[in-house]
Each structure stands twice: as C-alpha cells, then as structure tokens.
C-alpha cells in the first residue's frame, strides 16, 4: 500500500505498535526485508508517544480502539492503521483516533484501508487456488 502511494521504507525510522502473531510479527519481518529501521512497541512500552514522535512511518496493529491520539504524532508522520475494533453500538474504529488525520502527512482509513486491501488479496489468493486446483484436475484426467 505504501509503495503504491510512493512511500519507501528503505532507511526510514519505522515504529510498529503491536507484536502479535497475526500482524505485528510478520510485519516486523517484512519491514526488515525492506531495509527499514524498526522500533517495536507493545503493552509494556513506557512512552509510546516518544517513539511515534521519532518515527517517519508508523504501523498500528494492536486491536485497541483509538490507542494513538493526536498528541502522540507529528506533521511529517505517515500512519498505517491495521487495527479494526467494533464498539458496542456496532461502529468500527481503528487503533488510531480519527482526529489524528489532521495532524499527520498521511493515514489509512478505518474502515476502508488495510482491511479492504486484505480482503482483496485474500480473494485473489482464493481465485489462484481455484485455478491451481482446476489445472491439477485437468492433468489428472
């Protein structure tokens, strides 16, 4: 998603908020492969805002609604919100508060950002698997 919009990770200071098995850990390895300098923050990180203020790009993937607030960011920051949280009233919120958008260079929306892209990629993989299975069946006959 970042590459599509012209953001490079190579040599960038990246803060990753979340270290879970589903998003955080795989994202950490991907960021390393892309030559980013990565700081991983988690529930025991004492001053999350400090790390966000020193980042050029930050990813939020913790599953806590509105964890990142406008007082924690700066105008040059690019934010990717991979969190999706449903409230009691059925509304959806990310890990980053909505009003943060006015304080940063760029931010992915929730809903409609990372989740939508994930769904599209999963669907593409299902179609590839179907093509693969149909190709296998044809060669078996």
Backbone as CSV, one residue per row, in Angstrom:
resi,resn,N_x,N_y,N_z,CA_x,CA_y,CA_z,C_x,C_y,C_z
1,UNK,0.830,-1.182,0.000,0.000,0.000,0.000,0.884,1.259,0.000
2,UNK,1.921,1.252,0.833,2.824,2.404,0.881,3.554,2.585,-0.443
3,UNK,4.027,1.488,-1.015,4.727,1.581,-2.302,3.822,2.168,-3.373
4,UNK,2.566,1.767,-3.374,1.609,2.262,-4.358,1.506,3.789,-4.315
5,UNK,1.575,4.343,-3.119,1.466,5.800,-2.960,2.818,6.505,-2.915
6,UNK,3.890,5.785,-3.233,5.199,6.409,-3.372,6.005,6.557,-2.098
7,UNK,5.658,5.807,-1.062,6.410,5.851,0.189,7.361,4.667,0.249
8,UNK,8.636,4.952,0.390,9.653,3.917,0.520,9.915,3.639,1.998
9,UNK,10.226,2.403,2.310,10.559,2.025,3.684,12.066,1.988,3.912
10,UNK,12.837,1.868,2.858,14.284,1.723,2.976,14.899,2.913,3.710
11,UNK,15.599,2.620,4.787,16.286,3.641,5.556,15.392,4.494,6.446
12,UNK,14.106,4.221,6.467,13.174,5.022,7.269,13.106,4.508,8.704
13,UNK,12.880,5.435,9.633,12.610,5.068,11.023,11.138,4.712,11.120
14,UNK,10.867,3.453,11.403,9.502,2.941,11.442,9.181,2.460,12.849
15,UNK,8.044,2.900,13.364,7.566,2.400,14.644,6.409,1.459,14.379
16,UNK,6.518,0.259,14.909,5.481,-0.750,14.796,4.855,-0.921,16.172
17,UNK,3.583,-0.591,16.277,2.872,-0.706,17.539,2.063,-1.996,17.487
18,UNK,2.553,-3.011,18.175,1.924,-4.330,18.173,2.917,-5.387,17.737
19,UNK,2.914,-6.496,18.452,3.868,-7.568,18.143,3.186,-8.928,18.048
20,UNK,1.899,-8.913,17.743,1.113,-10.143,17.677,1.528,-11.054,16.537
21,UNK,1.116,-12.300,16.651,1.463,-13.326,15.667,0.783,-13.099,14.312
22,UNK,-0.396,-12.487,14.308,-1.155,-12.344,13.072,-0.662,-11.196,12.203
23,UNK,-0.398,-10.038,12.798,0.016,-8.864,12.019,1.398,-8.368,12.427
24,UNK,1.611,-8.128,13.705,2.835,-7.488,14.164,4.117,-8.211,13.800
25,UNK,4.206,-9.475,14.146,5.440,-10.226,13.885,5.723,-10.375,12.389
26,UNK,4.738,-10.791,11.570,5.023,-10.850,10.129,5.374,-9.484,9.541
27,UNK,4.724,-8.430,10.030,5.018,-7.086,9.539,6.438,-6.674,9.914
28,UNK,6.865,-7.032,11.114,8.240,-6.745,11.536,9.242,-7.346,10.545
29,UNK,9.038,-8.599,10.188,9.956,-9.262,9.257,9.908,-8.629,7.863
30,UNK,8.724,-8.235,7.418,8.613,-7.578,6.127,9.342,-6.236,6.138
31,UNK,9.187,-5.477,7.220,9.855,-4.176,7.337,11.373,-4.347,7.331
32,UNK,11.858,-5.381,7.981,13.294,-5.672,7.978,13.780,-5.975,6.559
33,UNK,13.012,-6.785,5.823,13.387,-7.111,4.436,13.418,-5.863,3.557
34,UNK,12.580,-4.886,3.888,12.519,-3.643,3.110,13.566,-2.621,3.567
35,UNK,14.456,-3.019,4.475,15.572,-2.188,4.937,15.144,-1.004,5.806
36,UNK,14.015,-1.150,6.514,13.587,-0.111,7.456,14.303,-0.316,8.791
37,UNK,14.459,0.761,9.534,14.941,0.689,10.912,13.704,0.640,11.783
38,UNK,13.486,-0.490,12.457,12.201,-0.752,13.108,12.301,-0.719,14.629
39,UNK,11.399,0.025,15.239,11.197,0.008,16.685,9.853,-0.662,16.927
40,UNK,9.852,-1.710,17.743,8.614,-2.418,18.055,8.139,-1.997,19.439
41,UNK,6.919,-1.479,19.498,6.308,-1.072,20.761,5.173,-2.027,21.090
42,UNK,4.872,-2.147,22.385,3.855,-3.091,22.845,3.263,-2.596,24.159
43,UNK,2.488,-3.432,24.809,1.753,-3.006,26.006,2.662,-2.581,27.150
44,UNK,3.905,-2.988,27.163,4.829,-2.606,28.236,5.801,-1.491,27.831
45,UNK,5.600,-0.929,26.663,6.417,0.208,26.238,5.995,1.418,27.069
46,UNK,6.919,2.003,27.849,6.526,3.060,28.780,6.069,4.369,28.143
47,UNK,6.627,4.772,27.012,6.267,6.064,26.423,6.086,5.910,24.918
48,UNK,4.918,5.430,24.535,4.617,5.201,23.125,4.754,6.482,22.315
49,UNK,4.314,7.593,22.857,4.374,8.869,22.148,5.809,9.231,21.765
50,UNK,6.768,8.948,22.627,8.174,9.230,22.332,8.587,8.538,21.034
51,UNK,8.238,7.279,20.901,8.631,6.508,19.719,7.901,6.985,18.470
52,UNK,6.643,7.342,18.611,5.892,7.852,17.463,6.417,9.205,17.008
53,UNK,6.829,10.030,17.935,7.355,11.362,17.572,8.684,11.271,16.828
54,UNK,9.394,10.165,16.974,10.683,9.992,16.300,10.579,9.122,15.042
55,UNK,9.374,8.701,14.714,9.175,7.844,13.539,8.845,8.678,12.306
56,UNK,9.195,8.129,11.145,8.787,8.712,9.874,7.519,8.022,9.371
57,UNK,7.437,6.726,9.676,6.284,5.906,9.318,5.941,5.073,10.545
58,UNK,4.649,4.880,10.801,4.231,4.056,11.935,3.064,3.169,11.529
59,UNK,3.066,1.962,12.073,2.003,0.992,11.871,1.356,0.707,13.213
60,UNK,0.031,0.652,13.244,-0.695,0.306,14.458,-1.440,-0.999,14.203
61,UNK,-1.161,-1.992,15.040,-1.779,-3.310,14.876,-1.925,-3.962,16.244
62,UNK,-2.734,-3.344,17.102,-2.867,-3.864,18.463,-4.283,-4.291,18.835
63,UNK,-5.281,-3.774,18.140,-6.649,-4.122,18.480,-7.192,-3.376,19.684
64,UNK,-6.724,-2.138,19.872,-7.238,-1.272,20.947,-7.721,0.022,20.309
65,UNK,-9.023,0.262,20.348,-9.552,1.435,19.652,-8.978,2.752,20.173
66,UNK,-8.606,3.594,19.214,-8.142,4.959,19.498,-6.946,5.023,20.446
67,UNK,-6.092,4.017,20.398,-4.897,3.992,21.240,-3.968,5.162,20.928
68,UNK,-3.818,5.465,19.651,-2.920,6.551,19.235,-3.748,7.815,19.048
69,UNK,-3.365,8.851,19.764,-4.109,10.107,19.758,-3.270,11.231,19.139
70,UNK,-3.907,12.337,18.870,-3.237,13.434,18.151,-2.048,14.021,18.900
71,UNK,-2.008,13.928,20.215,-0.880,14.458,20.972,0.363,13.554,20.887
72,UNK,0.245,12.415,20.224,1.348,11.461,20.124,2.064,11.516,18.768
73,UNK,1.565,12.324,17.835,2.071,12.296,16.458,2.668,13.641,16.057
74,UNK,3.189,13.693,14.844,3.755,14.945,14.317,3.391,15.087,12.835
75,UNK,3.509,16.279,12.275,3.036,16.539,10.913,3.720,15.738,9.802
76,UNK,4.946,15.293,9.999,5.648,14.559,8.942,5.398,13.050,8.988
77,UNK,4.612,12.586,9.918,4.391,11.153,10.122,3.392,10.575,9.127
78,UNK,3.691,9.375,8.638,2.779,8.594,7.798,2.300,7.430,8.649
79,UNK,0.981,7.263,8.765,0.400,6.238,9.642,-0.389,5.198,8.857
80,UNK,-0.168,3.938,9.214,-0.930,2.827,8.649,-1.656,2.145,9.804
81,UNK,-2.983,2.182,9.756,-3.807,1.619,10.828,-4.330,0.253,10.399
82,UNK,-3.766,-0.800,10.981,-4.199,-2.164,10.683,-5.160,-2.691,11.741
83,UNK,-5.542,-1.846,12.679,-6.463,-2.259,13.738,-7.907,-2.120,13.291
84,UNK,-8.726,-3.038,13.742,-10.163,-2.933,13.481,-10.883,-3.371,14.739
85,UNK,-11.674,-2.467,15.272,-12.338,-2.689,16.557,-13.807,-2.325,16.429
86,UNK,-14.666,-3.206,16.904,-16.101,-2.952,16.862,-16.570,-2.528,18.243
87,UNK,-17.294,-1.405,18.282,-17.812,-0.920,19.563,-19.180,-1.545,19.840
88,UNK,-19.696,-1.294,21.012,-20.990,-1.849,21.412,-22.124,-1.421,20.479
89,UNK,-22.008,-0.227,19.900,-23.066,0.245,19.005,-22.890,-0.246,17.565
90,UNK,-21.871,-1.078,17.329,-21.639,-1.644,16.002,-20.748,-0.821,15.107
91,UNK,-20.309,0.336,15.559,-19.410,1.154,14.746,-18.000,0.569,14.773
92,UNK,-17.248,0.902,13.753,-15.882,0.388,13.594,-14.895,1.516,13.856
93,UNK,-13.849,1.215,14.612,-12.782,2.185,14.879,-11.440,1.490,14.709
94,UNK,-10.463,2.246,14.323,-9.113,1.716,14.220,-8.356,1.891,15.522
95,UNK,-7.083,1.564,15.496,-6.214,1.766,16.652,-5.791,3.227,16.773
96,UNK,-6.013,3.990,15.709,-5.642,5.401,15.674,-6.919,6.237,15.698
97,UNK,-6.981,7.201,16.592,-8.159,8.071,16.691,-8.360,8.821,15.371
98,UNK,-9.598,9.000,14.975,-9.917,9.641,13.689,-9.377,11.062,13.576
99,UNK,-9.350,11.809,14.672,-8.909,13.206,14.597,-7.398,13.347,14.397
100,UNK,-6.672,12.255,14.417,-5.230,12.277,14.157,-4.960,12.649,12.698
101,UNK,-5.904,12.354,11.817,-5.721,12.610,10.385,-5.323,14.056,10.099
102,UNK,-5.793,14.994,10.897,-5.481,16.412,10.695,-4.056,16.775,11.106
103,UNK,-3.375,15.863,11.785,-2.059,16.162,12.359,-0.891,15.478,11.660
104,UNK,-1.147,14.644,10.636,-0.090,13.850,10.002,-0.092,14.044,8.490
105,UNK,0.983,13.586,7.841,1.095,13.690,6.391,0.084,12.808,5.690
106,UNK,-0.061,11.565,6.152,-0.982,10.613,5.523,-1.400,9.568,6.549
107,UNK,-2.608,9.020,6.347,-3.126,7.989,7.237,-4.094,7.109,6.452
108,UNK,-4.090,5.816,6.760,-5.045,4.917,6.135,-6.368,4.982,6.895
109,UNK,-7.486,4.912,6.194,-8.786,4.983,6.867,-9.188,3.640,7.485
110,UNK,-10.037,3.700,8.487,-10.681,2.517,9.060,-12.141,2.878,9.248
111,UNK,-13.062,2.145,8.636,-12.832,1.064,7.674,-12.459,1.621,6.304
112,UNK,-12.065,0.717,5.414,-11.782,1.093,4.035,-10.326,1.177,3.657
113,UNK,-9.418,0.835,4.538,-7.993,0.910,4.234,-7.358,-0.460,4.164
114,UNK,-6.586,-0.792,5.183,-5.851,-2.053,5.223,-6.797,-3.252,5.152
115,UNK,-7.921,-3.196,5.843,-8.865,-4.312,5.839,-9.418,-4.603,4.460
116,UNK,-9.749,-3.558,3.724,-10.256,-3.722,2.362,-9.196,-4.337,1.465
117,UNK,-7.967,-3.877,1.608,-6.864,-4.435,0.827,-6.644,-5.898,1.190
118,UNK,-6.707,-6.220,2.474,-6.544,-7.607,2.923,-7.614,-8.496,2.299
119,UNK,-8.850,-8.037,2.295,-9.942,-8.808,1.700,-9.692,-9.040,0.214
120,UNK,-9.251,-8.016,-0.495,-8.978,-8.148,-1.928,-7.854,-9.149,-2.187
121,UNK,-6.813,-9.100,-1.386,-5.690,-10.031,-1.564,-6.118,-11.458,-1.248
122,UNK,-6.908,-11.642,-0.184,-7.417,-12.973,0.133,-8.265,-13.524,-1.004
123,UNK,-9.132,-12.683,-1.573,-9.961,-13.105,-2.688,-9.097,-13.487,-3.894
124,UNK,-8.077,-12.698,-4.161,-7.168,-13.007,-5.261,-6.494,-14.369,-5.032
125,UNK,-6.095,-14.637,-3.792,-5.470,-15.917,-3.477,-6.441,-17.086,-3.610
126,UNK,-7.717,-16.874,-3.257,-8.732,-17.913,-3.448,-8.876,-18.230,-4.933
127,UNK,-8.905,-17.194,-5.774,-9.010,-17.412,-7.217,-7.783,-18.149,-7.759
128,UNK,-6.604,-17.806,-7.265,-5.390,-18.515,-7.688,-5.446,-19.983,-7.277
129,UNK,-5.920,-20.235,-6.058,-6.040,-21.617,-5.585,-7.027,-22.394,-6.448
130,UNK,-8.136,-21.744,-6.820,-9.129,-22.380,-7.678,-8.518,-22.710,-9.039
131,UNK,-7.800,-21.759,-9.626,-7.118,-22.018,-10.897,-6.141,-23.174,-10.760
132,UNK,-5.420,-23.200,-9.669,-4.445,-24.265,-9.436,-5.145,-25.615,-9.337
133,UNK,-6.237,-25.671,-8.575,-6.963,-26.927,-8.414,-7.570,-27.393,-9.731
134,UNK,-8.143,-26.476,-10.488,-8.714,-26.842,-11.778,-7.626,-27.316,-12.731
135,UNK,-6.485,-26.690,-12.679,-5.360,-27.127,-13.512,-4.889,-28.506,-13.121
136,UNK,-4.873,-28.802,-11.845,-4.472,-30.126,-11.349,-5.445,-31.194,-11.794
137,UNK,-6.755,-30.872,-11.731,-7.770,-31.847,-12.129,-7.676,-32.163,-13.615
138,UNK,-7.370,-31.149,-14.422,-7.252,-31.367,-15.847,-6.102,-32.303,-16.185
139,UNK,-4.991,-32.202,-15.465,-3.838,-33.048,-15.748,-4.032,-34.469,-15.233
140,UNK,-4.949,-34.654,-14.261,-5.193,-35.972,-13.695,-6.031,-36.827,-14.623
141,UNK,-6.822,-36.230,-15.522,-7.767,-36.992,-16.364,-7.116,-37.692,-17.481
